[in-house]
């Protein structure tokens, strides 16, 4: 059984005429609202990455059950698989950038590791980054250059788009680390990101830090220590948060029974799953499904 939510690819949003257009789409938010927004079902998921860069306007953006305010200027980062929906004011403006690893695979044999950036595929880092007005000219210029390059039918278009996109992601990463006051050692940050990557892939089958530590060539105690020093949470907490997120998605957006959800997440039985869910959410799975759906 799968989530009963639409999962869009880039070709769901625009006509894909070549490999580059299948992997990269940049539109103004005004165009998105006028042309594309009404064609999509909300909430929904993507199989691609998305950046919402808002230069003017307000609203709200709900990502995996957390609602964030849209107060321009700001930027939101979405990873594949996240459930989201948004409400935007009539005067909203900015850019919506959609892309996937296929774009990078055209140049890099092993693909490009987007997990390296702090705002993608993170169980802990916020998907919202406020932007200071002083940074708007340089960032907006990059979006405009990408928009111009996207329209061109010239040689090396994909290579230029990759160059510009990577430039943008590096700029956003620097701003993100500065805004979040992240000062931990690069080695520890990289270890936590590798751990998050593994959890995102194996949360259904691996429920304990001892399951992940050997994959990282460290001990469970060291993994816990690094997580606590870096993000203030234990490794076990990160695993539980990912399991609970998927449980909520399944309970709210699928027609699986609670027993089937428990089985999907490989709990011993329905009763154990219900105790686990209530312990960390203060609700039973059934009450969450009923109240969240209202």
Buried (B, 14 or more C-beta within 10 A) or exposed (E): EEBEBEBBBBEBBBEBEEEBBBBBBBBBBBEBBEEBBEEBEEBBBBEBBBBBBBBEBBBBBBBBBEEBEBEBBBBBBBBBBBBBBBEBBEEBBBBBBBBBBBBBBEEEEEEBEBBEBBBBBBBBBBBBBEBEEEBBEEBBEBBEBBBEBBEEEEEEBBEBBBBBBEEBBEBBBEBBBEBEEEEBEEEBBEBBBBBBBBBBEBBEEBBEBBBBBEEBEBEBEBBBBBBEEBBEBBBBBBBBBBBBBBBBBBBBBBEBEBBBBBBBBEBEEBEEBBEBBBEBBEBBBEEBBEEEEE
